[in-house]
């Protein structure tokens, strides 16, 4: 379950580090995933505080909002805005190769990228920790599961990131998934529960369709008789 819940985190980190220079991408990926692990273990150790976040803070239009709801709303809105911005850049960009000045500027933005990764890690970690607590009673079991899932993600992060970056349509699809997750987080923050099964089914179905399209595009074009 930790691995499944970490897939969206891996995709988001891959998209965030894509504009960075090649020599920084792998380092930022590893730092981002290690930050995610530290965040999850830290939240797990503060589980009593996590549970206190479910207490209502204030009410808006008849909806009681807790600290957890506010975190989900902020995280969901960020995912929607960031993914939409990335799709806009991908589609409306001029397609010109990046010049050295832009690469140097991107290198200076490593701290900003890590800040964005940490912001999203808080949201994903909150969801992950609450799920883990519901599945196990002993903290060490949850910590081991988180460490194992992080090792799996560290191994798979680069291949997944390179594959997504290599296929533009797949990157748009991944960004669309993040928008879908963002909408789900906003709905959860407003008290509207959405089963993750529907989200994962939509993702799996879309990936199957895209895999078929990629396979069709690889076939040599046969001229009409």
Buried (B, 14 or more C-beta within 10 A) or exposed (E): EBBEBBBBBBBBBBBBBBBBBEEBBBEBBBBBBEBBBBBBBEBBEEBEEBEEBEEEEEEEEEEEBBBBBBBBBBBBBBBBEBBBEBBEEBEEEEEEEEEEEEBEEBEEBBEEBBEBBBBBBBBBBBBBBBBBBEEBEEBEEBBEBBBEBBEBBBEBBBEBBEBBBEBEEBBBBBBBBBBBBBBBBBBBBBEEEBEBEEBBEEBEEBBEEBEEEEEEEEEEEEEEE
